Amino acid sequence: MLNQFFHDPLTLGIVQAVIAALMVLATALLARQQRVFFIREISVAMLRGLVQIVCVGFGLALLLKVPFWLGAFILLGMATIAAQMTAQHAKHLPGVFLISFIGISLGSGLVIGLMTWLGVIEPTLTSLVPVGSMIISSTMRSNSQALERFRAEILAHERQIEAGLALGATPKQITAPYLQATVSASLLPHIDSLQSLGIVWIPGLMTGMVLSGASPIYAALYQFVVMALIVAAARITALVTTTLIRDRLFSPADQLLLHLVER
């Protein structure tokens, strides 16, 4: 319908973006009726996302002109920003930025580096940066979910943890089941996405490859590869993050530092 009134692609895109933003704000207003207030947060997120994705649109054209080694610094910058965004939502946890950076960098870096070396990810900037960004984004979500879930598990089982410590158990032993539950919970969205691949949703990467002339079968296989890499990176990140944050929540005398999680 809109293309009947707006023939210029840029104008059409702007109108579509405005309509999408208004729909999101409408849901925020509906939530406000139930005393759920997040209009400011969602407005800032939409504005920030719009500006960032438009800048990326300009930046993608430059990827064809820069040397391949620069891709490592681009991905490192993405990992740093991802860690910072996670840290903003978990300020109460000690050393959360450094822990998030280590978890995201290890999870995504190991997978991206190994798969590029093996040739699964093509050693070109136009392949490395888009695929790498998807993996980093997934590890960021997994990192955020792991931090929040582990904190909730510690608070919910405070008495059991302190009782176990009093009986001589180590922090590693007493928190093992909570760490396992945290990692499993952080992976659920990624596992659901993998299970529903091609049935509930058709990923944009596969669609773009088919539209650009690639074999549909190869595009489907490559999309599966990317999704598998995302799950692997997310698992590594969740394990590293929860292990590191666990060590920060106990004193050298193996005492639970509740004030670090109750803020």
Secondary structure, DSSP 8 states (H G I E B T S, - for coil): -GGGT--SHHHHHHHHHHHHHHHHHHHHHHHHHTT---HHHHHHHHHHHHHHHHHHHHHHHHGGGS-TTHHHHHHHHHHHHHHHHHHHH-TTSTTHHHHHHHHHHHHHHHHHHHHHHHTSS-SSHHHHHHHHHHHHHHHHHHHHHHHHHHHHHHHHTHHHHHHHHHTT--HHHHHHHHHHHHHHHHHHHHHHHHHTBTTTB--HHHHHHHHTT--HHHHHHHHHHHHHHHHHHHHHHHHHHHHHHHHHTB-TTS-B-GGGT--
